[in-house]
Amino acid sequence: MKIAILLVGSTGLLGGCAMFETPPSEDPVLAKLTDLERRLESVERVVNNQSLVQLTQQVSALERRSDQLQGRSEELQYESEDTAERQRVLYADLDARIQELERSLQARASASVLDGGTLPPGQLPVPGGSDRDNYQVAFELLKEERYDMAASSFKEFLAAFPDSELVDNAQYWLAESYYASDDFEQALTDFQVVIDDHPRSGKVPDALLKMGLCNYNLQRWDEARLTLTRVQQEYAETTAARLAGQYLNRMESEGI
């Protein structure tokens, strides 16, 4: 009897458990969780897709902007090169015109001086001209026996072009300008500058000869004889030495 009751009770319990157990596919909680997961995945896909689209759009916009900037840069570069070329051409044209004007003014100034014009104090014979231009005009004045203007021109040359390779020659011809105009004292002073300041110049033998002649003309016989003898001894193979010998013979024949 007890066994039968237990069996009946056990069957009832088992039956009750079987009656209350729900299959997983029908569990409402599990179904909701599954649905939520599915919806979340869908939202994530949408969000991700939208992010990619936005990024793609932004990249495309940046690329377009880059292309625009590159195009503008090339345009500006072309404009810059074109402007530089035009400036170069304009500068070359302007420089050529200025040089032509300067040459014209120099030629007029030279012609004016050589044709008998005056040389304002403190002004080069060819204002704005090169050292050679001014040297040549000064030398032409000397050849034309316009000694005062030649001396002034050589003085201005020496002041304006102290580093010119023609300085020793200009100094010599300055002294020669005074010698030719019989200003022997001033000529002595300027010939001495050639010897002191330009000892290696080819004009030194001639300067010594002229110093001897200045002393000769000033009747300083001893100084003249010493200087002319020095020319013979130190520059024996030069024309200056030959001329010095001639004057020494002349002095001897004159008994002075």
MARZA-559262 format. One record per residue: residue number from 1; y, z, x of N, C-alpha, C in turn. Coordinates in pm, whole numbers. Example, Ala and Ser with C-alpha at 12.3 -4.5 7.8 and 13.67 -1.06 7.14 Angstrom:
<recs>
(1, (-569, 780, 1319), (-450, 780, 1230), (-330, 780, 1320));
(2, (-225, 708, 1285), (-106, 714, 1367), (3, 787, 1290));
</recs>
This chain:
<recs>
(1, (-120, 0, 84), (0, 0, 0), (125, 0, 88));
(2, (123, 86, 189), (236, 93, 283), (252, -37, 358));
(3, (142, -94, 395), (146, -222, 468), (209, -330, 381));
(4, (178, -331, 259), (232, -431, 168), (380, -414, 149));
(5, (423, -290, 144), (568, -263, 127), (645, -310, 248));
(6, (587, -282, 369), (653, -322, 493), (664, -473, 503));
(7, (558, -539, 464), (559, -685, 469), (665, -741, 377));
(8, (668, -676, 257), (767, -723, 161), (908, -700, 213));
(9, (926, -580, 277), (1060, -548, 332), (1097, -640, 444));
(10, (1000, -666, 529), (1028, -756, 643), (1062, -894, 594));
(11, (989, -937, 495), (1016, -1070, 440), (1154, -1076, 381));
(12, (1192, -964, 318), (1327, -961, 257), (1436, -965, 362));
(13, (1411, -893, 467), (1513, -895, 575), (1527, -1031, 639));
(14, (1408, -1089, 666), (1410, -1221, 727), (1475, -1322, 635));
(15, (1443, -1303, 509), (1503, -1394, 411), (1652, -1378, 406));
(16, (1699, -1251, 417), (1844, -1226, 413), (1915, -1287, 533));
(17, (1852, -1276, 651), (1913, -1335, 772), (1920, -1486, 760));
(18, (1810, -1542, 710), (1806, -1686, 694), (1910, -1731, 595));
(19, (1936, -1649, 497), (2031, -1687, 392), (2174, -1684, 445));
(20, (2208, -1588, 540), (2346, -1574, 589), (2378, -1658, 716));
(21, (2284, -1721, 789), (2305, -1799, 912), (2358, -1938, 876));
(22, (2475, -1983, 944), (2539, -2112, 915), (2515, -2207, 1032));
(23, (2479, -2330, 1007), (2457, -2428, 1115), (2588, -2452, 1192));
(24, (2583, -2480, 1326), (2706, -2501, 1408), (2794, -2612, 1354));
(25, (2732, -2716, 1305), (2812, -2829, 1257), (2889, -2795, 1132));
(26, (2851, -2684, 1064), (2919, -2647, 940), (3006, -2524, 958));
(27, (3012, -2471, 1083), (3091, -2350, 1108), (3241, -2387, 1103));
(28, (3314, -2330, 1009), (3455, -2368, 992), (3542, -2332, 1114));
(29, (3514, -2223, 1179), (3592, -2182, 1298), (3572, -2281, 1411));
(30, (3443, -2312, 1433), (3410, -2408, 1538), (3469, -2545, 1508));
(31, (3465, -2581, 1379), (3521, -2710, 1339), (3671, -2715, 1365));
(32, (3741, -2605, 1335), (3885, -2600, 1361), (3916, -2609, 1510));
(33, (3838, -2538, 1590), (3857, -2542, 1735), (3836, -2684, 1788));
(34, (3734, -2747, 1738), (3704, -2884, 1780), (3818, -2979, 1741));
(35, (3868, -2960, 1621), (3978, -3042, 1573), (4103, -3020, 1656));
(36, (4130, -2893, 1687), (4247, -2861, 1769), (4237, -2924, 1908));
(37, (4118, -2918, 1967), (4097, -2978, 2098), (4120, -3130, 2092));
(38, (4071, -3191, 1985), (4087, -3334, 1971), (4235, -3370, 1956));
(39, (4306, -3294, 1874), (4448, -3320, 1854), (4528, -3297, 1982));
(40, (4491, -3193, 2056), (4559, -3163, 2182), (4540, -3278, 2283));
(41, (4418, -3325, 2290), (4391, -3438, 2380), (4472, -3560, 2340));
(42, (4485, -3582, 2209), (4561, -3695, 2159), (4709, -3683, 2197));
(43, (4761, -3560, 2176), (4901, -3534, 2212), (4924, -3554, 2361));
(44, (4830, -3504, 2441), (4842, -3517, 2586), (4842, -3664, 2628));
(45, (4756, -3743, 2562), (4752, -3885, 2595), (4885, -3952, 2562));
(46, (4941, -3914, 2445), (5068, -3972, 2404), (5179, -3934, 2502));
(47, (5181, -3803, 2534), (5282, -3755, 2629), (5269, -3825, 2763));
(48, (5146, -3833, 2810), (5124, -3899, 2939), (5165, -4046, 2935));
(49, (5129, -4112, 2827), (5165, -4252, 2813), (5317, -4271, 2811));
(50, (5384, -4180, 2735), (5529, -4188, 2728), (5593, -4163, 2864));
(51, (5538, -4067, 2941), (5591, -4038, 3075), (5576, -4158, 3165));
(52, (5462, -4223, 3157), (5440, -4340, 3240), (5536, -4453, 3202));
(53, (5558, -4465, 3072), (5649, -4569, 3026), (5790, -4542, 3076));
(54, (5832, -4416, 3065), (5966, -4379, 3111), (5980, -4401, 3260));
(55, (5878, -4358, 3333), (5881, -4378, 3477), (5887, -4526, 3512));
(56, (5809, -4604, 3441), (5809, -4748, 3465), (5946, -4807, 3437));
(57, (6006, -4762, 3327), (6139, -4810, 3292), (6242, -4770, 3396));
(58, (6232, -4646, 3442), (6325, -4600, 3543), (6310, -4677, 3673));
(59, (6186, -4700, 3712), (6160, -4778, 3833), (6217, -4918, 3820));
(60, (6194, -4979, 3704), (6246, -5113, 3681), (6399, -5115, 3688));
(61, (6462, -5011, 3628), (6607, -5003, 3631), (6659, -4989, 3774));
(62, (6589, -4905, 3852), (6628, -4886, 3992), (6612, -5015, 4072));
(63, (6505, -5087, 4044), (6483, -5214, 4114), (6593, -5314, 4081));
(64, (6631, -5318, 3950), (6739, -5410, 3912), (6870, -5371, 3980));
(65, (6894, -5239, 3985), (7017, -5191, 4051), (7016, -5224, 4199));
(66, (6900, -5208, 4261), (6886, -5240, 4403), (6912, -5388, 4428));
(67, (6858, -5472, 4340), (6880, -5616, 4355), (7028, -5650, 4341));
(68, (7094, -5582, 4245), (7237, -5607, 4225), (7317, -5565, 4350));
(69, (7282, -5446, 4403), (7352, -5398, 4522), (7327, -5489, 4643));
(70, (7203, -5537, 4654), (7171, -5627, 4764), (7251, -5757, 4753));
(71, (7258, -5807, 4629), (7336, -5928, 4608), (7483, -5907, 4639));
(72, (7536, -5794, 4598), (7676, -5764, 4624), (7700, -5748, 4774));
(73, (7604, -5682, 4841), (7615, -5664, 4985), (7618, -5798, 5058));
(74, (7531, -5889, 5018), (7528, -6021, 5081), (7658, -6097, 5053));
(75, (7710, -6078, 4932), (7835, -6144, 4895), (7950, -6091, 4980));
(76, (7955, -5957, 4995), (8060, -5897, 5076), (8047, -5939, 5222));
(77, (7924, -5947, 5271), (7902, -5990, 5409), (7952, -6132, 5430));
(78, (7923, -6217, 5335), (7969, -6356, 5345), (8121, -6361, 5343));
(79, (8181, -6283, 5250), (8326, -6282, 5241), (8387, -6229, 5371));
(80, (8322, -6125, 5429), (8372, -6068, 5553), (8365, -6169, 5666));
(81, (8254, -6238, 5679), (8239, -6338, 5784), (8338, -6452, 5764));
(82, (8357, -6491, 5639), (8452, -6599, 5610), (8594, -6556, 5645));
(83, (8629, -6431, 5611), (8762, -6380, 5642), (8782, -6370, 5792));
(84, (8680, -6321, 5863), (8690, -6310, 6009), (8709, -6446, 6074));
(85, (8639, -6546, 6024), (8651, -6679, 6080), (8791, -6735, 6055));
(86, (8841, -6714, 5932), (8976, -6762, 5902), (9081, -6690, 5987));
(87, (9060, -6560, 6009), (9153, -6485, 6093), (9147, -6534, 6237));
(88, (9027, -6566, 6284), (9012, -6616, 6420), (9086, -6749, 6437));
(89, (9070, -6836, 6339), (9137, -6966, 6345), (9288, -6949, 6342));
(90, (9335, -6860, 6252), (9479, -6836, 6242), (9534, -6776, 6370));
(91, (9458, -6681, 6429), (9502, -6618, 6553), (9510, -6721, 6665));
(92, (9408, -6806, 6676), (9406, -6908, 6782), (9524, -7003, 6765));
(93, (9552, -7041, 6641), (9664, -7131, 6616), (9797, -7063, 6651));
(94, (9812, -6936, 6609), (9935, -6864, 6637), (9953, -6843, 6787));
(95, (9844, -6808, 6855), (9851, -6786, 7000), (9891, -6915, 7072));
(96, (9833, -7026, 7030), (9867, -7155, 7092), (10015, -7188, 7070));
(97, (10064, -7162, 6950), (10204, -7191, 6920), (10298, -7102, 7001));
(98, (10259, -6974, 7016), (10342, -6882, 7095), (10345, -6924, 7241));
(99, (10228, -6962, 7294), (10221, -7007, 7432), (10307, -7132, 7454));
(100, (10300, -7222, 7359), (10381, -7344, 7370), (10531, -7310, 7368));
(101, (10568, -7216, 7280), (10707, -7174, 7272), (10750, -7106, 7402));
(102, (10661, -7021, 7456), (10693, -6953, 7582), (10711, -7054, 7696));
(103, (10622, -7154, 7702), (10635, -7256, 7806), (10766, -7333, 7791));
(104, (10801, -7361, 7666), (10925, -7434, 7641), (11046, -7352, 7685));
(105, (11045, -7223, 7651), (11157, -7136, 7690), (11164, -7120, 7841));
(106, (11047, -7108, 7906), (11044, -7096, 8051), (11097, -7222, 8117));
(107, (11056, -7338, 8063), (11103, -7464, 8120), (11254, -7476, 8104));
(108, (11305, -7435, 7988), (11449, -7443, 7966), (11524, -7350, 8060));
(109, (11469, -7228, 8078), (11534, -7132, 8167), (11534, -7183, 8310));
(110, (11420, -7238, 8354), (11411, -7292, 8490), (11507, -7407, 8508));
(111, (11509, -7497, 8410), (11598, -7613, 8419), (11744, -7570, 8422));
(112, (11775, -7467, 8342), (11913, -7420, 8338), (11956, -7365, 8473));
(113, (11869, -7287, 8535), (11902, -7229, 8665), (11912, -7336, 8772));
(114, (11814, -7427, 8774), (11810, -7530, 8877), (11919, -7635, 8858));
(115, (11968, -7649, 8734), (12074, -7747, 8708), (12214, -7691, 8730));
(116, (12219, -7573, 8788), (12350, -7517, 8819), (12388, -7399, 8732));
(117, (12297, -7355, 8647), (12325, -7240, 8563), (12331, -7113, 8646));
(118, (12382, -7008, 8586), (12392, -6879, 8654), (12272, -6793, 8621));
(119, (12246, -6695, 8706), (12137, -6602, 8685), (12196, -6465, 8655));
(120, (12183, -6416, 8530), (12239, -6285, 8497), (12181, -6177, 8587));
(121, (12259, -6077, 8624), (12210, -5969, 8710), (12089, -5900, 8649));
(122, (11990, -5877, 8733), (11870, -5806, 8686), (11775, -5890, 8605));
(123, (11793, -6022, 8605), (11705, -6109, 8524), (11632, -6207, 8613));
(124, (11504, -6226, 8582), (11423, -6323, 8654), (11473, -6465, 8625));
(125, (11451, -6557, 8717), (11491, -6696, 8689), (11411, -6756, 8574));
(126, (11288, -6708, 8554), (11207, -6754, 8440), (11161, -6630, 8363));
(127, (11245, -6576, 8275), (11207, -6456, 8200), (11077, -6477, 8122));
(128, (10985, -6385, 8139), (10857, -6396, 8071), (10758, -6485, 8141));
(129, (10801, -6551, 8250), (10711, -6640, 8324), (10622, -6563, 8419));
(130, (10526, -6634, 8475), (10433, -6572, 8569), (10499, -6552, 8704));
(131, (10427, -6484, 8795), (10481, -6464, 8929), (10500, -6598, 9000));
(132, (10405, -6689, 8982), (10416, -6820, 9047), (10533, -6901, 8991));
(133, (10555, -6892, 8860), (10667, -6964, 8800), (10799, -6918, 8863));
(134, (10817, -6787, 8870), (10942, -6732, 8923), (10956, -6755, 9073));
(135, (10845, -6745, 9144), (10849, -6771, 9288), (10890, -6916, 9315));
(136, (10833, -7007, 9239), (10862, -7149, 9261), (11009, -7181, 9235));
(137, (11065, -7123, 9128), (11205, -7149, 9097), (11295, -7091, 9207));
(138, (11263, -6968, 9252), (11342, -6907, 9359), (11336, -6992, 9487));
(139, (11217, -7044, 9516), (11201, -7126, 9635), (11278, -7258, 9623));
(140, (11279, -7316, 9504), (11356, -7439, 9481), (11506, -7413, 9501));
(141, (11553, -7296, 9456), (11694, -7262, 9477), (11726, -7252, 9626));
(142, (11632, -7196, 9702), (11652, -7187, 9847), (11658, -7326, 9910));
(143, (11568, -7415, 9869), (11567, -7551, 9924), (11695, -7626, 9889));
(144, (11754, -7593, 9773), (11878, -7657, 9731), (12001, -7592, 9794));
(145, (11974, -7495, 9885), (12079, -7425, 9960), (12170, -7342, 9869));
(146, (12116, -7298, 9760), (12189, -7207, 9670), (12142, -7067, 9704));
(147, (12190, -7020, 9819), (12132, -6903, 9883), (12153, -6773, 9805));
(148, (12271, -6758, 9745), (12296, -6634, 9669), (12199, -6621, 9551));
(149, (12184, -6730, 9478), (12093, -6727, 9363), (11947, -6715, 9409));
(150, (11915, -6778, 9522), (11779, -6767, 9575), (11749, -6622, 9612));
(151, (11845, -6557, 9680), (11825, -6417, 9719), (11808, -6329, 9596));
(152, (11893, -6351, 9495), (11882, -6271, 9372), (11747, -6294, 9305));
(153, (11702, -6419, 9304), (11575, -6452, 9239), (11458, -6387, 9312));
(154, (11460, -6390, 9445), (11352, -6327, 9521), (11354, -6175, 9505));
(155, (11471, -6116, 9496), (11480, -5972, 9473), (11418, -5934, 9339));
(156, (11453, -6011, 9235), (11398, -5982, 9102), (11247, -6005, 9101));
(157, (11204, -6106, 9174), (11059, -6133, 9185), (10988, -6011, 9245));
(158, (11039, -5960, 9355), (10976, -5846, 9423), (10974, -5721, 9335));
(159, (11078, -5704, 9253), (11082, -5589, 9163), (10986, -5605, 9046));
(160, (10974, -5729, 8998), (10891, -5753, 8879), (10743, -5770, 8911));
(161, (10711, -5819, 9032), (10571, -5848, 9066), (10532, -5785, 9200));
(162, (10536, -5653, 9208), (10506, -5586, 9337), (10362, -5605, 9384));
(163, (10272, -5641, 9293), (10131, -5658, 9330), (10090, -5805, 9344));
(164, (10186, -5894, 9337), (10155, -6036, 9348), (10109, -6069, 9490));
(165, (10020, -6167, 9500), (9974, -6211, 9631), (10082, -6288, 9706));
(166, (10192, -6315, 9639), (10303, -6389, 9699), (10414, -6297, 9749));
(167, (10392, -6167, 9746), (10496, -6071, 9781), (10543, -6090, 9925));
(168, (10450, -6106, 10021), (10491, -6120, 10161), (10574, -6247, 10181));
(169, (10533, -6355, 10117), (10611, -6479, 10127), (10750, -6462, 10065));
(170, (10754, -6397, 9948), (10883, -6377, 9880), (10975, -6292, 9966));
(171, (10919, -6189, 10030), (11001, -6105, 10118), (11056, -6186, 10236));
(172, (10974, -6272, 10291), (11019, -6356, 10404), (11131, -6449, 10360));
(173, (11113, -6515, 10245), (11215, -6610, 10201), (11342, -6541, 10154));
(174, (11329, -6416, 10109), (11450, -6338, 10079), (11532, -6320, 10206));
(175, (11462, -6280, 10314), (11531, -6265, 10443), (11587, -6399, 10490));
(176, (11512, -6506, 10468), (11557, -6640, 10508), (11683, -6681, 10432));
(177, (11693, -6637, 10305), (11813, -6669, 10226), (11937, -6609, 10292));
(178, (11925, -6486, 10343), (12038, -6422, 10412), (12063, -6488, 10548));
(179, (11956, -6522, 10616), (11970, -6587, 10747), (12043, -6720, 10733));
(180, (12003, -6798, 10630), (12064, -6930, 10610), (12211, -6920, 10571));
(181, (12249, -6807, 10513), (12390, -6789, 10475), (12466, -6708, 10580));
(182, (12405, -6694, 10701), (12467, -6629, 10818), (12488, -6479, 10800));
(183, (12417, -6419, 10706), (12421, -6273, 10693), (12308, -6217, 10779));
(184, (12331, -6217, 10910), (12223, -6186, 11004), (12181, -6038, 11000));
(185, (12274, -5950, 10973), (12239, -5808, 10965), (12140, -5782, 10850));
(186, (12173, -5837, 10733), (12083, -5819, 10619), (11952, -5892, 10642));
(187, (11958, -6007, 10704), (11836, -6082, 10734), (11745, -6001, 10827));
(188, (11802, -5937, 10931), (11723, -5852, 11020), (11649, -5744, 10943));
(189, (11720, -5681, 10851), (11659, -5574, 10772), (11541, -5625, 10689));
(190, (11558, -5740, 10628), (11453, -5792, 10540), (11337, -5855, 10617));
(191, (11365, -5913, 10732), (11254, -5962, 10816), (11170, -5845, 10867));
(192, (11236, -5734, 10896), (11163, -5616, 10942), (11068, -5563, 10834));
(193, (11107, -5577, 10707), (11020, -5535, 10597), (10890, -5616, 10597));
(194, (10901, -5744, 10627), (10780, -5829, 10634), (10685, -5772, 10738));
(195, (10737, -5737, 10854), (10653, -5686, 10964), (10597, -5549, 10932));
(196, (10680, -5461, 10874), (10636, -5324, 10847), (10540, -5315, 10729));
(197, (10572, -5386, 10620), (10493, -5372, 10497), (10378, -5471, 10487));
(198, (10383, -5580, 10563), (10278, -5683, 10553), (10234, -5725, 10693));
(199, (10180, -5631, 10771), (10147, -5660, 10911), (10041, -5768, 10929));
(200, (9960, -5795, 10827), (9856, -5897, 10837), (9897, -6031, 10777));
(201, (10019, -6040, 10733), (10067, -6163, 10671), (10082, -6273, 10775));
(202, (10058, -6395, 10732), (10081, -6510, 10819), (10227, -6534, 10848));
(203, (10316, -6462, 10778), (10459, -6477, 10798), (10513, -6386, 10909));
(204, (10431, -6300, 10964), (10478, -6206, 11067), (10531, -6278, 11191));
(205, (10460, -6376, 11248), (10516, -6446, 11366), (10652, -6510, 11339));
(206, (10666, -6572, 11222), (10793, -6636, 11187), (10902, -6532, 11166));
(207, (10865, -6418, 11105), (10964, -6312, 11084), (11014, -6258, 11218));
(208, (10923, -6239, 11314), (10964, -6193, 11448), (11054, -6295, 11516));
(209, (11019, -6422, 11504), (11103, -6527, 11563), (11243, -6522, 11505));
(210, (11252, -6510, 11372), (11384, -6508, 11309), (11462, -6381, 11344));
(211, (11393, -6272, 11367), (11462, -6150, 11412), (11523, -6174, 11550));
(212, (11445, -6244, 11635), (11501, -6277, 11766), (11623, -6365, 11753));
(213, (11619, -6462, 11661), (11732, -6552, 11642), (11852, -6481, 11579));
(214, (11823, -6383, 11490), (11934, -6305, 11434), (12007, -6230, 11546));
(215, (11930, -6168, 11634), (11992, -6097, 11746), (12065, -6194, 11839));
(216, (12010, -6313, 11855), (12075, -6415, 11937), (12211, -6450, 11878));
(217, (12214, -6474, 11746), (12339, -6510, 11680), (12438, -6394, 11678));
(218, (12387, -6271, 11682), (12473, -6153, 11689), (12509, -6118, 11834));
(219, (12464, -6204, 11928), (12490, -6189, 12071), (12434, -6058, 12127));
(220, (12324, -6017, 12069), (12251, -5903, 12123), (12142, -5960, 12214));
(221, (12181, -5997, 12331), (12094, -6075, 12418), (11966, -6001, 12456));
(222, (11975, -5876, 12486), (11856, -5801, 12528), (11754, -5791, 12413));
(223, (11803, -5754, 12292), (11714, -5745, 12177), (11652, -5881, 12145));
(224, (11733, -5986, 12157), (11683, -6121, 12128), (11573, -6158, 12228));
(225, (11599, -6130, 12357), (11500, -6166, 12459), (11370, -6087, 12440));
(226, (11379, -5959, 12411), (11259, -5876, 12391), (11176, -5926, 12271));
(227, (11244, -5958, 12163), (11173, -6001, 12041), (11108, -6137, 12061));
(228, (11179, -6229, 12122), (11124, -6363, 12145), (11006, -6358, 12243));
(229, (11017, -6271, 12342), (10906, -6254, 12437), (10783, -6196, 12367));
(230, (10808, -6104, 12276), (10697, -6045, 12199), (10624, -6151, 12118));
(231, (10700, -6244, 12059), (10638, -6353, 11981), (10547, -6435, 12072));
(232, (10594, -6465, 12192), (10513, -6544, 12286), (10384, -6470, 12325));
(233, (10395, -6342, 12346), (10281, -6264, 12395), (10179, -6236, 12285));
(234, (10225, -6201, 12166), (10134, -6157, 12060), (10084, -6273, 11973));
(235, (10158, -6382, 11969), (10120, -6495, 11883), (10131, -6625, 11962));
(236, (10062, -6628, 12076), (10078, -6736, 12173), (10044, -6874, 12119));
(237, (9951, -6882, 12027), (9903, -7012, 11979), (9974, -7061, 11853));
(238, (10087, -7003, 11823), (10157, -7040, 11699), (10280, -7125, 11728));
(239, (10328, -7192, 11624), (10452, -7269, 11634), (10569, -7177, 11665));
(240, (10563, -7054, 11606), (10670, -6956, 11631), (10680, -6925, 11780));
(241, (10565, -6913, 11848), (10566, -6884, 11992), (10628, -6999, 12071));
(242, (10599, -7122, 12031), (10655, -7239, 12099), (10808, -7242, 12084));
(243, (10855, -7215, 11962), (10999, -7213, 11939), (11065, -7097, 12013));
(244, (10997, -6982, 12019), (11051, -6868, 12092), (11069, -6904, 12240));
(245, (10971, -6978, 12293), (10983, -7021, 12433), (11102, -7112, 12454));
(246, (11129, -7199, 12357), (11243, -7290, 12370), (11375, -7211, 12373));
(247, (11385, -7108, 12288), (11509, -7030, 12287), (11522, -6946, 12413));
(248, (11410, -6896, 12465), (11416, -6821, 12589), (11463, -6910, 12704));
(249, (11415, -7034, 12707), (11460, -7128, 12809), (11609, -7158, 12792));
(250, (11650, -7168, 12668), (11793, -7195, 12642), (11880, -7080, 12692));
(251, (11834, -6957, 12663), (11908, -6840, 12708), (11917, -6837, 12861));
(252, (11806, -6873, 12923), (11802, -6873, 13068), (11899, -6979, 13124));
(253, (11897, -7095, 13060), (11988, -7201, 13108), (12134, -7166, 13084));
(254, (12159, -7086, 12981), (12297, -7045, 12951), (12338, -6923, 13033));
(255, (12238, -6867, 13103), (12269, -6751, 13186), (12297, -6626, 13107));
(256, (12231, -6615, 12995), (12253, -6496, 12912), (12123, -6419, 12893));
</recs>
